[in-house]
């Protein structure tokens, strides 16, 4: 187990409402030029959860489980900035009041926070139900490796991830696959990776097969090669970032499965250890 500053972190309440799906123009343009009408972001997604395949759905940017948003813009900014993957979430209004789950991702652009709840709890929920999150994790650091920037990650989840400092000084992190920088698309150039996500582009079938992108699941932990997410999102030779798959594949050009960053380093000091079971659903005990 790596040593962290978890005893110095602040745990704070943040809250949002289950967000209704939105639509203005009905068609979504696929990268091959065809137009489609598909479900997309928001709402309660009953049949897609963390641990399920992130590829192959008849949908676009599908968010697993429950999607929440605060109606006030500044409050929603804090909700998206402070929520960390693995944080405890609790329903505080409606028929499912008292049900508990956990944060599975933060989706930029639409500015949603996604949460896992048990199926029986989903059936009791409705749009605008209030969900409280115990935000805990921003500011997390590995004491012996200050060059690695952590973000969007609950300390309890970090402890479950089997992350180790190797004898040669590298941080070893179990990952499902490695993704090259040239496949990273929508979300590049953002001023911070401490909220939201960016997409792995999936318009190239050969690349999808080569890097196992066609097998990705919600909650998979992946390594992003030559991707500097320390203070924004961009290319830097030798940089390494680690992220979690948080939304589904997308049909739009430059888009694909979304990745919320949980750690990044400007050098090669993070080493990925291939593990097909490196998924937050398993670490959080909701799927094998």
PyMOL commands that set and color helices and strands:
alter all, ss='L'
color gray80, all
select helices_A, chain A and resi 6-8+73-82+119-122+155-160+181-183+205-210+213-215+280-283
alter helices_A, ss='H'
color red, helices_A
select strands_A, chain A and resi 12-18+28-29+35-36+44-45+65-69+88-91+100-107+112-116+130-135+149-150+164-165+171-175+177-180+198-199+221-228+234-247+258-265+270-274
alter strands_A, ss='S'
color yellow, strands_A
deselect
rebuild
show_as cartoon
